[in-house]
Every structure is written in structure tokens, then in C-alpha cells.
Amino acid sequence: MRFLVAVLVLGSVVACGTTSENRSAGPATGAACKGAGGKYVIGMSQANVAEPYRQRMDDDIRAAAKAVPQFEVRFTDAQQDNSRQVADVENFLTQQVDLLIISPNEAKPLTGVVKKAFDKGVPVIVLDRKVEGDAYTTWIGADNVEIGRQAGKYVAEQLLPNGGKVAEIRGLAGSTPARERGDGFRESIRGRRIEIVVSQDGDWLREKGQEKADAILKSTPDIQVIYAHNDPMAEGAYLAARAAGRQDALKFIGIDGLPIPSGGLKAVEAGRLSATLIYPTAGREAIESARRILLDCQQVPKTQTLQTQLITKDNAAQVYAKENPGG
Amino acid sequence: MTTDFVAETRRASVRSMVFRFQSLFGLVAVFVAAIVFSPSRDGELLFLTSDNLFNVVRAVSEIGIIAVGMTFVILIGGIDLSVGAMLGLAAVGSAVLLVENDFGLVPAVLVVLAVGLGFGLLQGVASAVFGIQAFIVTLAGLQIARGLARIWSGGQGVAIAYGEGPGEAPIAFSLLGERTFNGLVPIPALIFVVVAVLAVLFLRGTAFSRHVYAIGGNEKAARLSGVPVTRVKIVVFGICGLLAALAGIIHAGQLNQGSPNDGLGYELDAIAAVVVGGTSLAGGRGSVVGTVAGALLLGVLNNILALNSVDTNVQLLIKGLVIVVAAGLQRLRPS
């Protein structure tokens, strides 16, 4: 017991000593740029790596950072928990990272801690999902409405030029990308004699896409195209159609086009999906912006919207090879 | 012969002392290890900076508060799997009442706490009166609380904006995300400390606490010796629900949002804190002090692994090992 007390007292004395010294030092504010001669630690706070899209984002960042010898990137995974992501960012601030990249789990809960980092003088690059307000350096992402529009345009012009019936399998109810991908699609098919006869939530998941498509094929067998808000759900719908022996009569279209073996590019190349639209991870662009901020001491635009690309059988293999140089 | 006996008794009492403060020793050990392994910058240990130490306490405050309630339930030999979902329900409730129904701060907090208390009491009734196992009652409670949270929120996160007008929450609620004492001490950490102190006092010497330990030790014997087993059990589940709701209110205040998915899996983190804190899942043995130490131990561990940028997947392995070791130590404990 006496030993325990001694250790506790010692511990608190040590703790207090360091505490008071540290207060005067304070975090470095002002210009983060030390030029090309400096060494930089970058913190990358990822919302979760269970989604292949987010794992690929981390991989893209890792690959791009390898080409910049001044950069060391540290990754955290918040496992879809807002609180955990707040703690992850706080830990990065304790480590005094030179720049923060964050792909927020949700906008509102992460806004505060991102602002805290930004106010301390740490440049913040926000990827994919946004935060509120303007206390960040730059946001890089894609325009989901535009992606939905392109998907609708492809269906209207290529798959159903004479009109027809479409089933929609939507992303998670209440999520912004699900709403935007749905809205853009509807905008493009307006006045084209194309009708969305059924629309169901597939929660972004392959197995849900399969389950919903099973039901759709039974309830509305006269549909011609299944539009899924991401590739895994489109693949699930394909599986359902194959089980019903109808995979060749139907066309499937997804979104994301991840350049990984289980991703949409390979599915289009193999002919399971008619098309997909690239939803860029912005990983490479994030490191490019970090390089401009830290090494070149330049400004970057507040908003960087990335372009999508339509992938069909014609270009799937070529884009896959380009995204995975060296195999 | 007698001297042997005396020595033996002394050894046993030293051993029981060690086990009594097992979690404190563990906490000290992990704390010292954190100091040793702390990265430093400009000659100062990052782990020991006041900002960081308070971050640790803030990060464990919600789980810690839940774990205090869980300690009571586990002490009577029960378990409560519904606390994470209850946190989500309470977070959603706080957001909806403050923002959509324009409740004042105090009424909103009281309603949400009452929901938590009532929900816990109902689970207690199902377990104690109808004799359904706590695991099953609270597994069902988990589903029900999540379902209610989804219905109450309309299926998505309810953002909390602050201000005086309609549709805005009182600014005082945002204090939960703030720090006091010169911007140093996070409010949630303060609440955690207050809850822990109250619980420790409550479990020291009151008749209720003796009943809790008696039920956990041997329910039948407790009943025969006149302990109001049913009533105590119901109250214990009520306390656990109440504290989970309190954690949910704090959660909403810290994140400015109440989402039906909040608190996913928190029940397991809370159980881990209780177990690492030396409370036996079989009931009858353990303490709130241990649980607080257990929660802090896991928090310090999380923090030092993060400060060293240990890969997230490896972190899971290390945390798993710590839990197993803590549970294994209990087997050595003198009975």
C-alpha cells in the first residue's frame, strides 16, 4: 500500500512538473510551411476502413506520400464512431502533426475538433464528406449529383434510348450521397420516357442489394435496368438476377469504380455490370495539396471538385491498369 | 505451528490486498509504461502534457459513466447489453427535445434521464419479477432502444444548433463540449468524476450496497436472510439505465448531434472496463473504484498506442490481450 501511494505521488509530481513547463511553450501557430528542406508528419483520420472505398483512400494516400520523402503519414481508423474520430484528431494534435487530413464520419460532430485544429494553425484537408463552416484549408471530393446525372444520361442514351422501366437500389436512407445520387439520376431521365418503377434502400451493402433485387424481380418482373447507388449493391442485384436466370435480359449500373480486384472496374470488365462511374477517393489529390501547402508554401483552392468518369467495357481494363501502375 | 499459521494469514492478507487493488496496480503499471513509451517533442513527454491527460479522461468519460452503472448490475450477477443503445436513444432524445420540441434545458435533461431510468426499471422487472435472464432481457432491450431511437429521430442524426430562437438549443447545453478552469478541464470529465465519487460513497456502508453484494454472492441465501432481492435488482437496473442516459446526454452535447447509431458497441467497452477493474462477472465481488481504474487504464492504453501511431488493427490485438490478462489474474485471487 505504501508503495502504491509512493508511486501515485511520484506520478502526479512528474505529471504536474511537465504540465507547468508545457503551458508556456504552447502549440506552434502561423505558417506551417517550412519549405522543401523540412520534415513533416501528416495525420490522416479515416472514418472507417470497413468500406473498400475508404481503405482505397488510405492506400492512395500511402502510395502518393511515398513519392514525397519529406512526408510521414500516420493513419487512424475511427470505426464509424464520431467520438472515436474526435479523440483521433485530438491525439494528432497532441502529436503536433504538421497537417491534418480527415475524411469525416459525419459533418456536424467533427466540425468542432476540425476547427480546433485549424485554429491552432494546423492546415486541414477535408476529404469526401464535408464539415460545417469554413474552418478548414481545403475540401476535396466529387459531386454526387453530377455522378447521378451521368448515370441517368448513360441509361437514357445508351441502355434505354426508346424509354423503359428502371429499378433503383438506393444507398443508406438519410445519407447525403444517397439523396444526391438519386436526385441527379432523376434530373437526367426527365422527359425521356424512362420510369423508375421501384426504389428500395440497399444500405450500400452487397447482401442488401441482392435481397432487395430478389424481391424486385418477383414484384416487378418487367424492369429492364437496375440502377444501384454503388457497385457492391449492383453486384448483389446481378447475383439475384442470375439466381432467377435473368442476368442477360437485364442491365446493371453502379457507382464508385474502385480500382481493386473486388471493385466495380473489374465487374464492368467481366461484363457483370454494363457501366459504373468513378467516384474518386481524392487520396492522391490530398497529398498533392499537402505538398503545395507544406513544401511550396502556396495557397490551395478552398473547394476542389474532382471529375467523374464513365466506365464501360471499352475502357475498364485500361483505367484499372492506369490506377494500379506496376500491377 | 502457530507462527506458520500467522505467516500464512499474513501472506494471504497481502495477497488479497494486491487483488483488492489489482486494477489500481494495473493502472499505475500502464501509466508508467505510457510515460516510458511516450513520444517526446522538444524535450517534453507528449503523454504527460496536461492537454493530453485531460483528453484521456474526456475520451473515457462516457464509457466510464456507463461502466459505473454496469458495475452495479454485474455485482448482482447480471449484465446489461442495452446501455450502448440507451446512449443512442438518450442522445437522440436530447437533440429532438431541445431542437424540434423547443424544450428548455432542465426539462429536456429530466425527461431523457427519466426515459433511461424507466427503461432500466422495466428491464429490472422483466429480469427480477419474471425471472428472464438478464442477458436476454437486455439483448431485447438493446433492439428496442435502437428501434425507439430510429423512430424518434426519423432514422437520421438530429443536428443541434445553438441560440435563442425556435429550433435552437439553449447555449448552456453546448457547455458539455467545453472545458472549464482556464479551458483545461473538460466538463464531461468533471461529470464522470462526480458520478464516480457518488457511486463509491453509495457502495460504502449503505444497507443497499450490502444487499447488492449479498445478492451477487448468493441470491438464495440473500433472499432467505431477508434481503429484498427483487426490489434491489430492479433498482440496480434502473441506476444502470439512468447512467447510460446521462452518458447519452453528454454524447449529444459533445458532438452537437443525436444520432440513432450513437453508442454502437459501447456496452462491450463498458463491460471491458468493469472486468479489467477486477469485478467478477459471476457477481458479488468488485468495486466502483476498480471500474474507474479499469476505464482509465483502457483509456491510457488507447492513448499511448495512438500517440505512438500503432496500427489500428494491432491496437485491437493489444487491447484484447490486456483484457484476457486482467481476467486471468482474477483466477489467482484468493477466495
Interface residues (C-beta under 8 A of the other chain):
Chain A: M1 L4 V7 L8 G11 V14 A15 T18 T19 E21 N22 R23 A25 V49 R74 F75 T76 D77 Q79 Q80 D81 N82 S83 V86 A87 D88 E90 N91 L93 T94 Q95 Q96 E106 K108 P109 T111 G112 A173 G174 S175
Chain B: M17 F21 L24 F25 V28 F31 V32 I35 P39 R41 D42 E44 L45 L46 L48 T49 S50 D51 N52 L53 N55 A59 E62 G154 G155 Q156 G157 A159 I160 G177 H251 Q254 L255 N256 Q257 S259 N261 D262 L264 G265 N302 N303 A306 L307 S309 D311 T312
